[in-house]
Amino acid sequence: MSHKLPLNQILQGDCVQILEAKIQENSINLIFADPPYNLSGKPLDLANNKTGGAYYKMNEDWDTFNYEDYVTFTVDWLKACHKVLLPNGSIYISCTQHNIGELLVEGKKAGFKLNNILTWYKTNAMPNITKRIFTHSTEFVCWFVKGKNWIFNYEEVKEFNPHKTKDGNNKQMRDFLDFIEIPIVQGQERIKGADGRAVHPTQKPEKLLELIIKASSNEDDIVLDPFFGTGTTGKVAQQLNRQWIGIEKNEQYIIVAKERLKLRIRKTA
């Protein structure tokens, strides 16, 4: 069925509609989803912040729902993803404390089995501005599977672990996999607009996608991202010799993602 799929393309539009109309049932090996967290609110600007770059509180229209609409949205895209995954497929969902509860409950209702919750520790997290709560220095990645016999490349994940034994050998993952230390995207990896601000407020580190794709897919497998943003999933999938499909509503993000992927192709030609 894979030859009928829009491989290595970005599809613009609503992810639920596109998943239902363009992606065949039981055709995708791996999904990475970074959905809206529904945490936008009043803006908070700290342009001179030196920890991880200038800080602007996320305040995007696409991240603003009332609660009932957000739950309905979550149910709909989870069901659509469950339908297109292969019977042994995996879905990794990025989240925070703002939406992990809904994902866990509705993911199980959709038919997924929760394998792990990974904790991403942001080593350069933004400082505690209000001094009224603990510092938000972590996000989560929920790993769900659709059925049995899921892919998990244990040896590749061990090799990915930066911590080694005293002899320099690959180490068991208990000291790394559930608590992953990766900085917030900054420097050359962070995509910025003409105003110097980040183009996408929740751009994920390429290193995080590398771990996920290596862990739960093999070369030539198909990796789908229903909230493609600026194209990190596609870029890393290409680098790891996987096929990919991106779905994104925002035209600005699509323009950036196309240029980002095109630049990579020119460099390796």
C-alpha positions in Angstrom: 0.0 0.0 0.0 2.9 2.4 0.6 3.2 3.3 -3.1 -0.2 5.0 -2.9 0.8 7.1 0.0 2.0 10.8 -0.4 5.5 9.9 0.7 8.0 12.6 1.6 5.3 15.3 1.1 3.7 18.0 3.3 -0.1 18.0 3.1 -1.7 21.2 4.1 -5.0 21.1 6.0 -6.8 19.6 9.0 -5.0 16.5 10.2 -8.1 14.5 10.9 -9.6 15.2 7.5 -6.3 14.4 5.7 -5.7 11.2 7.7 -9.2 10.0 6.8 -9.0 11.0 3.1 -5.4 10.6 2.1 -3.8 8.0 4.4 -4.8 4.3 4.0 -5.8 2.3 7.0 -3.0 0.2 8.6 -0.3 1.8 6.5 2.0 3.8 8.9 4.8 2.4 11.0 5.4 5.3 13.3 3.7 8.5 14.3 5.2 11.4 16.2 2.7 14.0 17.3 3.3 17.3 18.9 -0.3 18.6 19.2 -1.4 21.9 20.6 -1.0 21.9 24.4 -3.9 24.4 25.0 -1.7 26.5 27.3 -1.7 29.8 25.5 -2.7 32.9 27.5 -1.7 36.4 28.2 1.6 37.3 26.6 4.8 37.5 28.7 7.9 39.0 26.9 11.4 38.6 28.2 13.4 39.6 25.2 16.7 39.9 27.1 16.5 36.6 28.8 19.8 34.8 28.5 18.7 31.2 29.3 17.9 29.4 26.1 17.4 32.7 24.2 14.8 35.4 24.3 11.5 34.2 26.0 8.0 35.0 24.8 5.2 33.2 26.5 3.3 31.1 23.9 0.2 32.9 22.8 -0.9 31.3 19.5 -4.5 31.1 18.0 -4.0 27.4 17.1 -3.2 26.6 20.7 -6.4 28.1 22.2 -9.5 26.0 22.9 -12.2 25.9 25.4 -12.0 22.6 27.4 -14.8 20.7 25.7 -13.5 21.6 22.2 -10.0 20.5 23.2 -11.2 17.1 24.4 -13.2 16.6 21.2 -10.2 17.6 19.1 -7.9 15.2 21.1 -10.4 12.3 20.6 -10.8 12.9 16.9 -7.1 13.1 16.0 -6.2 10.1 18.2 -8.9 8.0 16.5 -7.7 9.0 13.1 -4.1 8.1 14.0 -5.1 4.8 15.4 -6.8 3.9 12.1 -3.8 4.6 9.9 -1.2 2.9 12.1 -0.1 -0.6 11.3 -1.2 -3.3 13.8 2.3 -3.2 15.4 2.8 0.6 15.0 3.8 3.1 17.6 2.7 6.7 18.3 4.8 9.1 20.4 3.0 12.1 21.7 4.7 15.2 23.1 2.9 16.9 26.0 3.2 18.8 29.2 1.2 18.7 32.5 -1.4 20.9 30.7 -2.6 18.0 28.4 -1.1 14.7 29.5 -4.2 13.7 31.4 -6.5 14.0 28.4 -4.0 12.2 26.2 -3.7 9.3 28.6 -7.4 8.8 29.1 -8.4 9.4 25.5 -5.5 7.4 24.1 -6.6 4.3 26.0 -10.2 4.9 24.8 -9.0 5.0 21.2 -7.4 1.6 21.6 -3.8 2.4 22.3 -1.7 0.7 25.0 0.7 2.9 26.9 4.2 1.5 27.0 6.2 4.4 28.6 6.1 8.0 29.6 9.5 9.6 28.8 10.5 12.7 30.7 12.4 15.3 28.7 14.5 17.3 31.1 15.3 20.7 29.4 18.8 21.5 30.7 18.4 25.1 29.7 14.7 25.6 30.8 13.3 29.1 31.2 13.7 30.5 34.7 11.0 30.7 37.3 9.5 34.0 36.4 6.6 34.3 38.8 8.3 32.7 41.8 4.9 31.3 42.7 5.4 27.7 41.3 8.2 25.2 40.8 10.2 25.8 37.6 8.8 24.1 34.5 11.9 22.2 33.4 10.3 19.1 31.9 8.0 17.9 29.2 6.8 14.4 28.5 6.5 12.0 25.6 3.9 9.3 25.8 4.7 6.2 23.9 1.6 4.3 22.9 1.4 1.1 20.7 -1.6 -0.1 18.7 -1.1 -3.9 19.2 1.5 -6.5 19.8 4.9 -7.1 18.3 5.8 -3.4 18.2 9.3 -2.4 17.0 11.8 -1.5 19.7 15.4 -1.4 18.7 16.9 -2.0 22.1 20.6 -2.1 21.0 20.2 1.2 19.0 18.7 2.9 22.0 21.6 1.6 24.2 24.1 3.1 21.7 22.2 6.4 21.7 22.6 6.6 25.5 25.5 9.1 26.1 26.2 7.4 29.5 28.7 4.5 29.1 30.1 1.9 31.4 33.6 2.3 33.0 35.0 0.3 30.1 33.3 2.6 27.5 30.7 0.0 26.5 27.0 0.8 25.8 25.0 1.0 29.0 21.6 -0.2 30.1 19.0 2.5 29.7 17.5 2.9 33.1 19.7 5.9 33.8 18.7 7.7 30.6 15.7 6.5 28.7 13.0 7.6 31.1 14.8 10.8 31.9 16.3 12.3 28.8 18.5 15.4 29.1 18.4 17.5 26.0 18.4 21.3 25.8 15.7 23.5 24.4 16.4 24.1 20.7 18.7 27.1 20.3 21.6 28.3 18.3 21.7 27.4 14.6 19.1 24.6 15.0 16.5 27.2 16.2 14.6 28.6 13.2 14.0 32.3 13.5 12.1 34.8 11.4 13.2 38.2 10.2 12.3 39.7 13.6 14.8 37.4 15.3 12.1 35.5 17.1 11.5 31.8 16.9 9.3 30.9 13.9 7.6 28.1 15.9 7.2 28.3 19.7 7.5 24.6 20.4 10.2 23.5 17.9 11.4 20.1 19.1 15.1 19.1 19.3 16.3 16.9 16.4 18.1 14.7 19.0 14.7 13.9 20.6 13.3 12.8 17.2 16.4 10.8 16.5 15.9 8.8 19.6 12.2 8.1 18.8 12.7 7.2 15.2 15.6 5.0 15.9 13.8 3.2 18.7 10.5 2.4 17.0 11.1 2.2 13.3 13.5 0.6 10.7 15.0 1.9 7.5 12.5 2.5 4.8 9.6 2.6 7.3 7.1 5.4 7.1 7.0 8.1 9.8 4.0 10.4 9.9 3.7 13.7 11.8 0.1 15.1 11.9 1.4 18.4 13.4 4.4 18.9 11.2 5.3 22.5 12.1 8.7 23.5 10.7 9.6 19.9 9.6 11.8 18.5 12.3 10.3 15.0 12.0 10.8 15.0 8.2 14.4 16.2 8.4 15.4 13.6 10.9 13.5 10.8 9.1 15.4 11.7 5.9 18.7 11.6 7.7 17.9 8.1 9.1 16.7 6.7 5.8 13.0 6.6 6.6 10.1 7.8 4.5 7.9 10.5 6.0 4.6 12.3 5.6 3.8 15.7 7.2 0.5 17.3 7.8 0.3 21.0 8.7 -2.4 23.7 8.6 -0.2 26.8 9.0 1.1 28.0 5.6 4.0 29.9 7.2 5.3 26.8 8.9 5.0 24.8 5.6 7.1 27.4 3.7 9.8 27.1 6.4 9.6 23.3 6.4 9.9 23.1 2.6 12.9 25.3 2.6 14.5 23.4 5.5 14.1 20.1 3.8 15.2 21.5 0.4 18.4 22.9 2.0 19.2 19.5 3.5 18.8 17.8 0.1 21.2 20.3 -1.5 23.8 19.8 1.1 23.9 16.0 0.6 23.5 15.9 -3.2 
